[in-house]
Amino acid sequence: MKRLNRKELLITTVVFVILVAIISILVYYNFFVGPSIMNVEKTDSVRFENKKIFNIEVSNSPLKIDKSTWCLLVEKDTALNVNDAEWEKASNGYCSIIADDQDYDVYIRDKYNNYDSTKEGFKKDKKKEKQITKKTIKTDVDNMYLYIGQKQKINANTTDLIDKNISYSSSNPDIASVDENGLVIGNSYGKATVTIQNKNEARKEINVVVTRLIKEMDATAKRDYFTCNMLNDEEANLLDDILFDRVNRAGLGTRAGVLAAARFLTLESTYEVPYFYENGRLENYEPYKHVDGEGRYYHRGLYLSPRKTKEITASFVGPVMWGCNLQNYTDWGMYVTGQLYPNGLDCSGFVTWALLNGGFDVGDIGAGIEPDHKDVTDLGELVYLSDELMASGRVKAGDLIGLDGHAAILVGWDENNYYIAESLNTTKGVVVTTVRRSDLVHNSIYKYVVLMDGIYKEQGNYSTYWK
């Protein structure tokens, strides 16, 4: 092999250095040098009245191979939102954006998140601006709770403007499978992780639990009761998590949030909370004994874990969880003083529980129409049932319904029936009662509606039916 002489070695070295320099320059200008705003011109829009056309001239280095550039108008003194879907791709060195006639900061970017902007001080803050462009995936859920056969779609989007294609995969399709559109199906009991990602760095994981503790909402389905200590702490905590998920998705502190709580306990929970007669209220008035927290529950969540009893101070007996025997102190029908009955909720106990878990703490109040103390009938406008009322459009799902001494929640209706969530001694539990639309006004159980618009200032993700 011929050895290079000194002159040849020098020439080879120079050529190598030049090639490295050229490659370095190309890499630098392609990956680290962004586009520039050359000019912004505002003209009248012929097609859209009271609008302007913002023509943004952009320039890229001639050494840049991919000159793809996007433009965005951001209202003055407003933070740049990298999730904004209004980025406009430049064509032939220009972006033309139709917008209201006002002052904007103009931003441009390339596919490698190199920015330029007309924003004052942008060059100084350019590093900070670039930091917030990290590619992420955002979804409408972080956790998913399903029964076997239930389907739920993940709505996802990415801040990555270059790669909008999102893929979905499941860590265990036998438990929860997912298709290419993000539709998840519960297949068997257990836990799985759904991963959402694109070819770049955007990625997010959704925890999926498929559980026997919930079922398809069906007002005709018969349910077994919660019994004493039937759930371990993990299962009890899971039920709380599912309840809070349902309420938060509907809207905590809204009409829909209360509906979600009521529907969860009466329709979606696999097990039924027993009826327990009045044993006590925090506010003591005759003829009821003062037994804190028993026969009612004063905290968000379900009263099914031993740790929950620590939140209750009982004046006479207990505390015990729902389903565990509790001594009764009031004679009424089948309920005899001194006898033990499974703890649960009475009618107003259920209503105030649903309100509390939906985001409205109305206090410990009963179901009567009494002038000397507050009842659930005092929460809104009490209107007696009539055909005119039910046809007026004033009544909404989430309003209270009942008669003196009994309170319930109207949780929905379809073309044939009204559905009323309530705790009844006749059914011995917290249930949904189905009443034909033609029979509601002329029944013996429900006499008035309490219109709750004054309490529910917002509707949330409201629906008149759960299907």
Secondary structure, DSSP 8 states (H G I E B T S, - for coil): -----HHHHHHHHHHHHHHHHHHHHHHHHHHT---EEEEEEEEE-SSSTTEEEEEEEEE--TT-S---EEEEEEETT----TT-TT-EE-BTTEEEEEEESS-EEEEEEETT--EEE-STTTTTTHHHHHHTT---EEES-SEEEE-TT-EEE--EEES-SS----EEEES-TTTEEE-TT-EEEE-SSEEEEEEEE-SSS-EEEEEEEE-TTB----TT---EE--TT-S-HHHHHHHHHHHHHHHHHH-TTSHHHHHHHHHIIIIIBSEE-BB------SS--TT----TTSSS--SSS-S-SGGGGGG---SSS----TTSEEE----BTTB-TT-EEE--B-HHHHHHHHHHHHT----S-BSS--TTS-BGGGSSEEEE--HHHHHTT---TT-EEEETTEEEEEEEE-SSEEEEEEEETTTTEEEEEEEETTTGGG-SS--EEEE-TTT-----S--SS--
